[in-house]
Amino acid sequence: MIDLEQIRKHSPKDGDVFELPAHTPPQLAEQFAEALHVAVPGVRCLVLIGEVHQLDQSAMDLAGWYRQ
């Protein structure tokens, strides 16, 4: 169950990323993504479950993600 105090108002724009808590069920994340699509048609957003970490180039190289 989502704590209602964790919900914040957003004005989604193309390319926005929404990070949901790690314990969010996949079905609820899918419903959230569908609600975004209905609320703001034409805006493409990414809905993720869990923490997002930004990696620098050396960390990506170590993980096997090489630039071409």
Backbone torsions as a table, in degrees:
resi	resn	phi	psi	omega
1	MET	NA	136.9	179.5
2	ILE	-85.5	135.1	175.6
3	ASP	-75.5	119.0	-175.9
4	LEU	-60.2	-24.1	179.0
5	GLU	-71.4	-15.8	179.4
6	GLN	-84.8	-10.5	-177.4
7	ILE	-81.4	132.9	179.2
8	ARG	-124.6	150.0	177.4
9	LYS	-79.4	134.8	178.9
10	HIS	-133.0	156.0	171.7
11	SER	-115.7	88.9	-174.1
12	PRO	-61.6	141.2	175.2
13	LYS	-126.1	160.4	177.7
14	ASP	-50.4	133.0	176.4
15	GLY	88.3	-2.3	178.7
16	ASP	-65.5	149.8	177.1
17	VAL	-119.2	128.5	176.4
18	PHE	-108.8	122.6	-178.5
19	GLU	-104.2	114.5	179.2
20	LEU	-95.5	154.3	179.7
21	PRO	-55.7	149.7	-175.9
22	ALA	-58.8	-27.0	-178.3
23	HIS	-86.0	5.0	-179.4
24	THR	-69.4	126.3	176.7
25	PRO	-65.6	142.2	-179.8
26	PRO	-54.2	-36.9	180.0
27	GLN	-63.3	-38.7	179.2
28	LEU	-69.0	-38.0	176.7
29	ALA	-63.1	-40.6	178.1
30	GLU	-64.1	-41.6	178.0
31	GLN	-64.0	-39.0	177.6
32	PHE	-62.4	-44.9	179.1
33	ALA	-61.9	-41.7	178.1
34	GLU	-64.6	-40.5	178.3
35	ALA	-63.0	-38.7	176.0
36	LEU	-61.2	-43.2	-179.4
37	HIS	-62.8	-38.5	179.2
38	VAL	-72.1	-42.3	-175.9
39	ALA	-70.1	-35.4	-177.2
40	VAL	-134.9	77.9	-178.2
41	PRO	-59.5	141.8	176.9
42	GLY	87.5	-10.9	178.6
43	VAL	-93.2	127.9	-179.7
44	ARG	-100.3	118.3	179.7
45	CYS	-125.4	157.7	177.3
46	LEU	-110.0	129.2	178.1
47	VAL	-112.1	121.3	-178.0
48	LEU	-119.2	151.8	174.5
49	ILE	-108.1	126.9	178.9
50	GLY	100.2	179.5	-176.4
51	GLU	-77.9	142.7	175.9
52	VAL	-104.9	132.3	178.6
53	HIS	-121.1	133.8	176.6
54	GLN	-89.6	128.7	-179.6
55	LEU	-104.3	145.6	173.3
56	ASP	-85.4	175.3	-173.8
57	GLN	-61.8	-39.7	-178.6
58	SER	-66.3	-37.4	177.3
59	ALA	-66.2	-38.7	178.1
60	MET	-67.1	-38.5	177.2
61	ASP	-61.9	-43.3	178.6
62	LEU	-62.7	-32.1	179.3
63	ALA	-81.2	-5.3	178.9
64	GLY	92.1	13.4	179.2
65	TRP	-98.3	96.6	-176.6
66	TYR	-101.1	142.1	175.3
67	ARG	-74.4	148.5	178.2
68	GLN	-112.0	NA	NA
